[in-house]
Amino acid sequence: MSEQTKLADVDTTPKLSRIPPRPEKDMGDILAAVARGLCKSMGFEALPEDMDLDDVEDEDKYGEYRDFLFILDNEYDWDGYRLARALDDKGWDIDARMVESLDSASILRHAALDRAEKTWVTKYELKPKYALQDKIYLMYDDPANKRKLKKGIGEVVEVRASNLSYIIQIPELGHGQPNASRNMTIHGFCVNEEKILGLVGETSNVPAV
């Protein structure tokens, strides 16, 4: 083998570009985890994690699991009653216990997504880019017009390394200040690292705000 061929076989792609995007809540693996959780709570048989539904020859097997996958993929609002109506349309006999179980779908999704994000961070050895008290640029909902995004400056007040996210405070939104109407202090909101535009004063392609 020539030296030229050896070099051609070497993957010179930068490591960062080989990292897949952060897991998202509507990914198939996340929906499958929620469907399995619903099967468990209602006593139905679910497809094992190490199996692919396409490999199951009997189309009637795991019927409840298949129905759960269908409604989770097609319903935007995961309210228990809405999901129950979707199952009713598929011929299910719905009772109060089922509605209560279906109402846990959003909680199951949050837990599944959290696990997937932590696995993603661990597998690709991702480390937080920003630190406590860093001032960063980001986009957020404009308080004056919820349909528009506004560029602003926030401060990192908490680093969540396990899933590569941060708690950000934006003074304009009252973060960190007592809120008399709610009898609480608004701590801030959670922002994934890839949503942050960059550090204030160190990002040449982000204009001052």
N, C-alpha and C positions, 0 to 999 in steps of 0.2 A: 504493500500500500504506500503510495507516495505521500510526501509531507503535505502536499497541497490537498489531497483527499482527506487526510487526517484533520486538517484545519477546517475543511468544509463540513466535516461531521460534528464539529464542536458547536454546541448551542451558545451563541454569543448574545442572545437576547437579554437585555437587562432584566434582572430579577424582578423588579417592580412591575414590569409590563407582563410578566408571566403569572402574576397573582390575579385570580378571578375576582369579580366584583363581590361586594358584601352580600351575604344571603338576604333575600327579600321575603316579605310576608306572604306573597302569592306564589312562591316557588312550589313546584310539585312535591318536594320532600317535606316542606312545611305543612302543606295541605294533607299529605299522607299521615303525618304525625298526629294532626288534629283528628282525622278520621279514625285512626287507631284508638285515640283517647276516648272518642265518643263511643266506639264499639265496646271498649272496656267498661265504661260507666253504665252501659245499658245491657251488658252481658252477651254481646254478639261476637262472633268469630271475626277477627281482623286478619288482613294479609300480614304475614311476618315481615319484619324489617328487612330481612335479607332476601326477600323475594320481589320479583317484578310482576305486576299484574298482567302484563302481556304474555308472561310465561305460563299463566294458568289456563289450561285448555277448557275446563268446565266454566262456561260463562255464567252459570247460575251460582257458582261457589263465591263466597264472600259478597253476597248480594247487598247486605246492609252496608258493608264497607264501600262498595261501589256507589251506592246511593248517596252516602255521606260525601264522598269525593265529588260527586256531580253537583250537589247543592252548594258545597263550599266554594267550588270553582265558579258557580254561576250567580251566587247571591252576593251583592255588595255589602249589604247590612247583615251582620251575623247575630242579630237579635234572635233570641230563642223562639219567639212566636213566628217571626218571618221564616226561619229555617223550618219550623214545624209545618207551616203552610206549604212550603216547597215539597216537603215529604208527603204531605197530604195529597198534593197534586200527582204524586207518583204512586198513590194507592195505599199509603200507610194508614193504620189506625193509630191516631195520636192520643196520648193521655198526658196528664199533668207532669208525671215523672219524666217523660221524654222531653217535654218543653224545658224543664229544669236542667236536664242534662245538656240539651242543645244550647242553652244559655251560657254554658261554660266554654263554648267554642273559642271565643276571643281570648279567654284566659289560657286555654291550651295552645293557641297560636302564639301568644306572647312568650310562653315558656319554651316552645319549640324553636322560635326565632332566636331567643336568647342563647339556647344551647348551640344552635347552628353558628351564631356569630362568635361565640367563645371558641368553638372548634376551628373556625376560620382563622381567628387570631393566633391560636396556638400552632396550627398546622403550618402557617406561613411565617411564623415568628415575627409578627407585627408588633411594633413598639410605638407608643404615643409620640407624636411629633411636637406637641405643645405641652406647656407646663403651667402649674398654678400661677395666677396673676398675669399670664400673657394677655396682651391686648390683641384681639384678632378681628379681621373683617369677616362679615357673614351677611347672608340675605335672610330677611324675616318678614312675616306678614305686616304690612303697613297698618297701624292702629286706625288710621283715618280712612282706609279703604282696604278691606280684607281681600279684595280681588287682586291686589297688587303686592309685589314684593318690594322691600326697601333695603337698600344697602346700609349697614350700620357697623358700629364698633361695639364689641362686647368683651367681657373679661372672663377668663377661665377661672372658675371657683372650685371645680372638682374634676379630677381626671379619673376616668373609668377605663383602666388599661385592659381589663378582661374582655371588653368588646369594642375597644378603640372608639370611645365617645367621651363627651365632656358635658359638664353642666356650665352653661354660659349665662352670665348676667348682663342685661342691657339696661343701663340707667333710665333711658327714655321710656321703658316699659314698666318702670317701678320696681324692678328686681332688686332685692336686698333691702327694700324699704317696708316698714309696717303698713299693712292694708287694713284700715279700720273696719271697712264694710265686711271683710272676710275674717277679721280678728286673727290675722296670721301675717307672716312675712313671706312674700313671694320669692322663693329661692332662685329661680331661673328656669331654664328649660334645657333639655338634653339635645345635643347636636352631635351627629356622627362626624368623624374626622374629615371624611371626603367632602362634606358640605361646607367646611371652613375655607374661605378664600385665601387666607394667608395672614401672616403677622403684620401688625401695624408698624410702618417704618422700615420693613424689610421685604416688602413685596412690590417689585417694580411695575408689575402689570395690573395692580389694583389701585385705582385712583383714590386720593384722600376723600374722606366723607365729611 
